[in-house]
């Protein structure tokens, strides 16, 4: 049975959720393990993912993304739409996000990469960047705009979801 059919069945009957769980649990567990770094933590995160998935299942909309990705991504990052800053695995989440963003920045053209690093990494003004790179301030603003849009596309392609 396809995943979309499993989701529809689970929406109609909570008892059918078990089949959806069986199909998607390995992927959610692997993601949880990459965050927790141990089996006990991964099991806790996976259980929390599916607890929340079951609660929010009536509002779930199939947008072509795997259910496991949606279920797994939300749990370690959010608690009732507020970040969990005291969660023990939060540093691992931040590290994963940092690595994903660094890889995305590395895919930018050289001049866009320089602008992003100077603007957001070194907190330089557009004027300072323009002086350093020998460009106009307007050119730096345009490069920043294009770089941010390209980063957004790269991150979405990589599966990164952020509502903020």
C-alpha positions as CSV (number, residue, x, y, z in Angstrom):
1,X,0.0,0.0,0.0
2,X,1.3,3.5,-0.9
3,X,2.2,5.9,1.9
4,X,-0.6,8.4,0.9
5,X,-3.1,5.5,1.2
6,X,-1.7,4.6,4.6
7,X,-2.0,8.2,5.8
8,X,-5.6,8.3,4.5
9,X,-6.4,5.1,6.3
10,X,-4.8,6.3,9.5
11,X,-6.9,9.5,9.4
12,X,-10.0,7.4,9.1
13,X,-9.1,5.0,11.8
14,X,-6.5,5.4,14.6
15,X,-6.0,1.6,14.5
16,X,-4.7,1.9,10.9
17,X,-1.9,4.2,12.2
18,X,0.1,1.1,13.1
19,X,0.6,0.3,9.4
20,X,1.9,3.8,8.8
21,X,4.2,3.5,11.8
22,X,5.6,0.2,10.5
23,X,6.3,1.7,7.1
24,X,7.9,5.0,8.2
25,X,9.5,4.1,11.6
26,X,12.9,3.0,10.3
27,X,13.5,6.4,8.6
28,X,12.4,8.4,11.6
29,X,14.4,6.2,13.9
30,X,17.6,6.7,11.8
31,X,17.1,10.5,11.9
32,X,16.4,10.4,15.6
33,X,19.6,8.3,16.2
34,X,21.7,10.8,14.2
35,X,20.5,13.5,16.6
36,X,20.6,11.6,19.9
37,X,23.7,9.5,19.2
38,X,22.4,6.6,21.2
39,X,19.5,4.0,21.0
40,X,17.7,5.1,24.1
41,X,17.6,8.7,23.0
42,X,16.6,7.7,19.5
43,X,13.8,5.6,20.9
44,X,12.5,8.5,23.0
45,X,12.6,10.9,20.1
46,X,10.9,8.4,17.7
47,X,8.1,7.8,20.3
48,X,7.6,11.5,20.7
49,X,7.6,12.0,16.9
50,X,4.8,9.5,16.5
51,X,2.9,10.7,19.5
52,X,2.7,14.2,18.0
53,X,2.1,12.8,14.5
54,X,-0.9,10.9,15.8
55,X,-2.3,14.0,17.5
56,X,-1.8,16.2,14.4
57,X,-2.7,13.6,11.8
58,X,-6.2,15.1,11.1
59,X,-4.4,18.3,10.0
60,X,-1.7,16.5,8.0
61,X,-1.7,17.4,4.3
62,X,0.1,15.2,1.8
63,X,2.4,17.6,-0.2
64,X,4.4,15.0,-1.9
65,X,7.0,14.7,0.9
66,X,7.5,11.5,2.8
67,X,5.4,11.3,6.0
68,X,8.5,10.1,7.9
69,X,10.4,13.2,7.0
70,X,7.6,15.4,8.3
71,X,7.2,13.3,11.5
72,X,10.9,13.1,12.2
73,X,11.9,16.7,11.4
74,X,9.5,18.5,13.7
75,X,10.1,16.7,17.0
76,X,13.6,17.4,18.0
77,X,13.4,21.0,16.8
78,X,10.2,22.2,18.3
79,X,8.0,21.9,21.4
80,X,4.6,23.3,20.8
81,X,6.1,25.7,18.3
82,X,8.7,27.0,20.7
83,X,12.4,25.9,20.5
84,X,13.5,23.4,23.1
85,X,16.7,25.1,24.3
86,X,17.2,22.8,27.3
87,X,16.7,19.5,25.3
88,X,20.0,17.5,25.6
89,X,20.1,16.9,21.8
90,X,19.7,20.5,20.8
91,X,23.4,21.0,20.3
92,X,23.4,18.1,17.8
93,X,20.4,19.7,16.0
94,X,22.2,23.0,15.8
95,X,25.4,21.2,14.6
96,X,23.4,19.4,11.8
97,X,21.7,22.7,10.8
98,X,25.1,24.5,10.8
99,X,26.6,21.7,8.6
100,X,23.6,21.9,6.2
101,X,23.9,25.7,5.9
102,X,27.7,25.5,5.4
103,X,27.3,23.0,2.6
104,X,24.7,25.2,1.0
105,X,26.9,28.3,1.3
106,X,29.8,26.3,-0.3
107,X,27.6,25.7,-3.4
108,X,27.2,29.4,-4.0
109,X,29.2,31.2,-6.7
110,X,32.4,32.7,-5.2
111,X,31.3,36.3,-5.0
112,X,28.0,35.4,-3.5
113,X,29.7,33.2,-1.0
114,X,32.1,36.1,0.0
115,X,29.1,38.5,0.4
116,X,27.2,36.0,2.6
117,X,30.2,35.3,4.8
118,X,31.1,38.9,5.2
119,X,27.5,40.1,5.7
120,X,26.2,37.4,8.0
121,X,29.3,35.7,9.3
122,X,31.3,38.8,10.0
123,X,28.3,41.2,10.4
124,X,29.8,43.7,8.0
125,X,27.6,46.5,6.5
126,X,26.9,46.6,2.7
127,X,29.2,49.7,2.5
128,X,32.1,47.8,4.2
129,X,31.6,44.8,1.9
130,X,31.4,47.0,-1.2
131,X,34.7,48.7,-0.2
132,X,36.4,45.4,0.5
133,X,35.3,43.8,-2.8
134,X,35.6,46.9,-5.0
135,X,31.9,46.9,-5.8
136,X,29.1,49.4,-5.4
137,X,26.8,49.2,-2.4
138,X,23.9,48.5,-4.7
139,X,25.8,45.6,-6.3
140,X,26.4,44.1,-2.8
141,X,22.7,44.4,-1.9
142,X,21.8,42.7,-5.1
143,X,24.4,39.9,-4.6
144,X,23.1,39.4,-1.0
145,X,19.5,39.2,-2.3
146,X,20.4,36.6,-5.0
147,X,22.6,34.6,-2.5
148,X,19.9,34.4,0.1
149,X,17.3,33.3,-2.5
150,X,19.8,30.7,-3.9
151,X,20.5,29.4,-0.4
152,X,16.8,29.1,0.3
153,X,16.5,26.9,-2.9
154,X,19.5,24.8,-2.0
155,X,18.2,24.2,1.5
156,X,14.7,23.3,0.4
157,X,16.2,20.8,-2.1
158,X,18.2,19.3,0.8
159,X,15.0,18.8,2.8
160,X,15.5,21.6,5.3
161,X,12.2,23.0,6.6
162,X,11.9,26.1,8.7
163,X,8.8,28.0,9.5
164,X,10.5,31.0,11.0
